[in-house]
Amino acid sequence: MTKTIKIGVAGLGTVGAGVLKIIEAHGDLLEARSGARLKVTAVSGRDKNKDRGVSIDGMTWYADATALATDPNVDVVLELVGGSEGIARELCTMALKAGKHVVTANKALLAIHGIELATLAEANNVSLAYEAAVAGGIPIVKALREGLSANAISRVYGILNGTCNYILTEMEETGGEFENILKDAQELGYAEADPSFDIDGVDAAHKLAILTSLAFATPVDFDSVFVEGIRDVTADDISYARELGYRVKLLGVARQTENGIEQRVHPCMVDRKTSIANVSGVNNAVVVEGDFVDSTVYVGRGAGEGPTASAVVADIIDIAAGRHSATFGVPVDKMTDIPKVSIEDHVGCYYVCLSVYDRPGVIADVSAAFRDENISIESLLQRGRSTEEAVPVILVTHEAKESALVKALSKIEKFPHSAAKPRMIRIVSL
Ligand SMILES: NC(=O)c1ccc[n+]([C@@H]2O[C@H](COP(=O)([O-])OP(=O)(O)OC[C@H]3O[C@@H](n4cnc5c(N)ncnc54)[C@H](OP(=O)(O)O)[C@@H]3O)[C@@H](O)[C@H]2O)c1
């Protein structure tokens, strides 16, 4: 007789309801693929009477989600509530301690408490699975943990937040400013009412911290991720990027360097001809570079009911089929605590936009400020002439240390002919 895997679902919002729909729609297919019948036996949410577009008839309703952890009629707990603390953390902790497998889509929880929870999963010999937590429907966790496990990874980077990618794409296509496009995105449902987690880069940083651990077999270390969002990117930056052959993308980059691992999320200028530059709208993309496989690219929907629920159900199928992997690819006690490189030590090329009054000697002063910090300039472009109003000066540097660039820009900002704080966007060579 086919075994039954009994599932308890905490959170019946976008993702939770999506999971119920897949299990309902694809019962036979999932059974063929996993060797077990998947059955949702218990659910939990805040409001039992809310219409969720799915039937919860015959399922036990718990007002307190932690009851799923102790229900003997639940083998696998799905944590689809969200948040790095509170009920999500409590439920996962209790379920793992009770010897139940846990599947979650919660990147915030894993970025901050991933190692603590992975340790619990190992101690209790159960799975902690989270494919949906990074890049939604793209199976990047599986790719890193299994498909590419023969490789030493040198770099993993990607577009990890669909909201930011949508805004930057629209800014380029319409020439609009950030604030206006954000408002449109909120009206269309592509950005939250409070969009700060997305546009300030925190959501992408949570995902990057998880990817770093998977790629480099090192403990998740969210605190050392450098994070800068897209609020300060202007329509002018996007337009100058185009002239220079670049496109602006919010990327998360984790890279092995001689001194340790860089983990950074910030707007980047990327060559327009690269595959990642051509990933537009709400799509996500991840590129993994391994020593034997070379470069591999993964593109798809990073969020939304269907793609996210698809990843959650894939994790349930693995558990039902008895396929088990260490949470972050290697057991916690086999991880190496690799030092993290701070952003001041980052070495790269930079796009710089200055706003200066067009007076004799300005360019000489600017050049001197860069020369004093040992930064050489690849190109310099002055736009317009006006004795009254400030004009933009656009520079691209050769490779320079970030701390040196910051010093040069702070010197330039203090010049009497500077009209505004200089802006800078890192150029990423891909
Ligand atoms: N949405 C996406 O596209 C997406 C993509 C990737 C990852 N994720 C992650 O997936 C998780 C869920 O996201 P979502 O978009 O589905 O969120 P959501 O639509 O806001 O749903 C959250 C659900 O949690 C329930 N809930 C809240 N507090 C609860 C409590 N104390 N006890 C029990 N249930 C509680 C809510 O109940 P009520 O419905 O009764 O209010 C709701 O059903 C988050 O970790 C998110 O980061 C989401």
The ligand as a Gaussian input file, in Angstrom:
#p B3LYP/6-31G(d) Opt

LIG

0 1
 N        4.731000      35.669000      -1.635000
 C        5.820000      35.317000      -2.310000
 O        5.899000      35.480000      -3.532000
 C        6.994000      34.703000      -1.588000
 C        8.134000      34.326000      -2.322000
 C        9.200000      33.697000      -1.668000
 C        9.124000      33.509000      -0.312000
 N        8.030000      33.925000       0.391000
 C        8.004000      33.697000       1.827000
 O        6.912000      32.847000       2.150000
 C        6.427000      33.148000       3.448000
 C        4.929000      33.440000       3.343000
 O        4.732000      34.515000       2.471000
 P        3.276000      34.889000       1.884000
 O        3.524000      35.844000       0.780000
 O        2.481000      33.680000       1.636000
 O        2.669000      35.707000       3.113000
 P        1.153000      36.114000       3.348000
 O        0.369000      36.061000       2.085000
 O        1.163000      37.364000       4.131000
 O        0.606000      34.937000       4.279000
 C        1.011000      34.781000       5.605000
 C        0.077000      33.795000       6.262000
 O        0.505000      33.602000       7.588000
 C       -0.637000      33.598000       8.439000
 N       -0.241000      34.015000       9.769000
 C        0.223000      35.220000      10.176000
 N        0.476000      35.187000      11.504000
 C        0.164000      33.960000      11.911000
 C        0.179000      33.315000      13.160000
 N        0.607000      33.934000      14.248000
 N       -0.215000      32.026000      13.230000
 C       -0.639000      31.357000      12.121000
 N       -0.680000      31.917000      10.912000
 C       -0.300000      33.203000      10.818000
 C       -1.626000      34.538000       7.804000
 O       -2.916000      34.183000       8.261000
 P       -4.280000      34.913000       7.747000
 O       -4.368000      34.594000       6.279000
 O       -5.360000      34.280000       8.497000
 O       -4.080000      36.369000       7.999000
 C       -1.392000      34.233000       6.320000
 O       -2.208000      33.197000       5.890000
 C        7.276000      34.336000       3.932000
 O        8.349000      33.856000       4.698000
 C        7.789000      34.950000       2.644000
 O        9.008000      35.650000       2.822000
 C        6.962000      34.498000      -0.221000

